[in-house]
Amino acid sequence: MDEEQLALVEEGLNLLIQKYKKNQNKGDLQRMQAVMDAKIAIRKVMLSVAIKGDIKDITPVLEGGKGAGWEVTDFENKVMRYHA
């Protein structure tokens, strides 16, 4: 996954924020907060990619206390978790 693909993920998160901001369904405000956390975390991932290079795999994670984030595996199979 490269910076361009990560930018597409960020754009998708922006669309979800707009959708959940309307608060049309029960739980949308909590979903919006989770997406906002994930957006902050994806920017950390993007910074990491800019410094270290491309990554092999990225998986969304939701941890109590830390919120939404991303688990990233690089090409050396090193796993890092990024949270808001």
Phi and psi in degrees as GROMACS dihedral restraints (atoms count N, CA, C in turn):
[ dihedral_restraints ]
;  ai    aj    ak    al  type     phi  dphi    fc
    3     4     5     6     1  -111.6    20    10
    4     5     6     7     1  -178.1    20    10
    6     7     8     9     1   -61.4    20    10
    7     8     9    10     1   -35.3    20    10
    9    10    11    12     1   -64.3    20    10
   10    11    12    13     1   -43.7    20    10
   12    13    14    15     1   -66.4    20    10
   13    14    15    16     1   -37.8    20    10
   15    16    17    18     1   -65.1    20    10
   16    17    18    19     1   -35.4    20    10
   18    19    20    21     1   -64.1    20    10
   19    20    21    22     1   -36.0    20    10
   21    22    23    24     1   -65.8    20    10
   22    23    24    25     1   -38.0    20    10
   24    25    26    27     1   -62.1    20    10
   25    26    27    28     1   -44.4    20    10
   27    28    29    30     1   -61.5    20    10
   28    29    30    31     1   -40.5    20    10
   30    31    32    33     1   -64.1    20    10
   31    32    33    34     1   -39.9    20    10
   33    34    35    36     1   -62.4    20    10
   34    35    36    37     1   -38.7    20    10
   36    37    38    39     1   -64.3    20    10
   37    38    39    40     1   -38.1    20    10
   39    40    41    42     1   -60.5    20    10
   40    41    42    43     1   -40.8    20    10
   42    43    44    45     1   -65.3    20    10
   43    44    45    46     1   -39.4    20    10
   45    46    47    48     1   -65.1    20    10
   46    47    48    49     1   -39.4    20    10
   48    49    50    51     1   -60.3    20    10
   49    50    51    52     1   -44.4    20    10
   51    52    53    54     1   -61.3    20    10
   52    53    54    55     1   -40.9    20    10
   54    55    56    57     1   -65.3    20    10
   55    56    57    58     1   -49.0    20    10
   57    58    59    60     1   -73.9    20    10
   58    59    60    61     1   -21.5    20    10
   60    61    62    63     1   -65.0    20    10
   61    62    63    64     1   -26.3    20    10
   63    64    65    66     1   -69.6    20    10
   64    65    66    67     1   -20.3    20    10
   66    67    68    69     1    54.3    20    10
   67    68    69    70     1    48.5    20    10
   69    70    71    72     1   -84.3    20    10
   70    71    72    73     1   -20.9    20    10
   72    73    74    75     1  -124.7    20    10
   73    74    75    76     1   154.0    20    10
   75    76    77    78     1   -60.6    20    10
   76    77    78    79     1   131.9    20    10
   78    79    80    81     1    90.9    20    10
   79    80    81    82     1    -0.8    20    10
   81    82    83    84     1   -62.7    20    10
   82    83    84    85     1   -34.9    20    10
   84    85    86    87     1   -67.2    20    10
   85    86    87    88     1   -36.6    20    10
   87    88    89    90     1   -69.3    20    10
   88    89    90    91     1   -39.1    20    10
   90    91    92    93     1   -63.8    20    10
   91    92    93    94     1   -40.9    20    10
   93    94    95    96     1   -61.6    20    10
   94    95    96    97     1   -41.6    20    10
   96    97    98    99     1   -63.9    20    10
   97    98    99   100     1   -40.8    20    10
   99   100   101   102     1   -63.2    20    10
  100   101   102   103     1   -41.1    20    10
  102   103   104   105     1   -67.5    20    10
  103   104   105   106     1   -38.6    20    10
  105   106   107   108     1   -64.1    20    10
  106   107   108   109     1   -40.1    20    10
  108   109   110   111     1   -61.2    20    10
  109   110   111   112     1   -44.4    20    10
  111   112   113   114     1   -63.3    20    10
  112   113   114   115     1   -34.4    20    10
  114   115   116   117     1   -67.4    20    10
  115   116   117   118     1   -42.7    20    10
  117   118   119   120     1   -62.1    20    10
  118   119   120   121     1   -42.8    20    10
  120   121   122   123     1   -66.9    20    10
  121   122   123   124     1   -36.0    20    10
  123   124   125   126     1   -66.6    20    10
  124   125   126   127     1   -30.1    20    10
  126   127   128   129     1   -67.1    20    10
  127   128   129   130     1   -35.8    20    10
  129   130   131   132     1   -64.9    20    10
  130   131   132   133     1   -39.8    20    10
  132   133   134   135     1   -63.6    20    10
  133   134   135   136     1   -43.1    20    10
  135   136   137   138     1   -61.3    20    10
  136   137   138   139     1   -40.6    20    10
  138   139   140   141     1   -63.6    20    10
  139   140   141   142     1   -42.3    20    10
  141   142   143   144     1   -61.9    20    10
  142   143   144   145     1   -42.7    20    10
  144   145   146   147     1   -64.5    20    10
  145   146   147   148     1   -39.4    20    10
  147   148   149   150     1   -63.0    20    10
  148   149   150   151     1   -33.7    20    10
  150   151   152   153     1   -84.4    20    10
  151   152   153   154     1   -47.9    20    10
  153   154   155   156     1   -95.4    20    10
  154   155   156   157     1   -23.4    20    10
  156   157   158   159     1   110.3    20    10
  157   158   159   160     1  -174.9    20    10
  159   160   161   162     1   -60.8    20    10
  160   161   162   163     1   157.8    20    10
  162   163   164   165     1  -115.1    20    10
  163   164   165   166     1   158.1    20    10
  165   166   167   168     1   -85.2    20    10
  166   167   168   169     1   -42.7    20    10
  168   169   170   171     1  -148.8    20    10
  169   170   171   172     1   146.8    20    10
  171   172   173   174     1  -138.0    20    10
  172   173   174   175     1   133.0    20    10
  174   175   176   177     1  -133.1    20    10
  175   176   177   178     1   132.9    20    10
  177   178   179   180     1   -70.8    20    10
  178   179   180   181     1   142.9    20    10
  180   181   182   183     1  -133.6    20    10
  181   182   183   184     1   150.7    20    10
  183   184   185   186     1  -131.3    20    10
  184   185   186   187     1   111.5    20    10
  186   187   188   189     1  -117.6    20    10
  187   188   189   190     1   135.1    20    10
  189   190   191   192     1   -62.2    20    10
  190   191   192   193     1   134.5    20    10
  192   193   194   195     1    88.9    20    10
  193   194   195   196     1   -33.0    20    10
  195   196   197   198     1  -103.4    20    10
  196   197   198   199     1   -22.4    20    10
  198   199   200   201     1    85.9    20    10
  199   200   201   202     1  -160.4    20    10
  201   202   203   204     1   -80.9    20    10
  202   203   204   205     1   147.9    20    10
  204   205   206   207     1  -166.3    20    10
  205   206   207   208     1  -159.6    20    10
  207   208   209   210     1  -136.4    20    10
  208   209   210   211     1   138.6    20    10
  210   211   212   213     1  -103.6    20    10
  211   212   213   214     1   122.1    20    10
  213   214   215   216     1  -115.5    20    10
  214   215   216   217     1   132.7    20    10
  216   217   218   219     1  -113.9    20    10
  217   218   219   220     1   125.1    20    10
  219   220   221   222     1   -90.2    20    10
  220   221   222   223     1  -178.2    20    10
  222   223   224   225     1   -73.4    20    10
  223   224   225   226     1    -7.1    20    10
  225   226   227   228     1   -99.5    20    10
  226   227   228   229     1    12.6    20    10
  228   229   230   231     1    61.8    20    10
  229   230   231   232     1    24.1    20    10
  231   232   233   234     1   -83.6    20    10
  232   233   234   235     1   130.0    20    10
  234   235   236   237     1  -105.5    20    10
  235   236   237   238     1   129.8    20    10
  237   238   239   240     1  -127.9    20    10
  238   239   240   241     1   144.8    20    10
  240   241   242   243     1  -113.5    20    10
  241   242   243   244     1   134.1    20    10
  243   244   245   246     1  -117.9    20    10
  244   245   246   247     1   129.1    20    10
  246   247   248   249     1  -129.8    20    10
  247   248   249   250     1   163.0    20    10
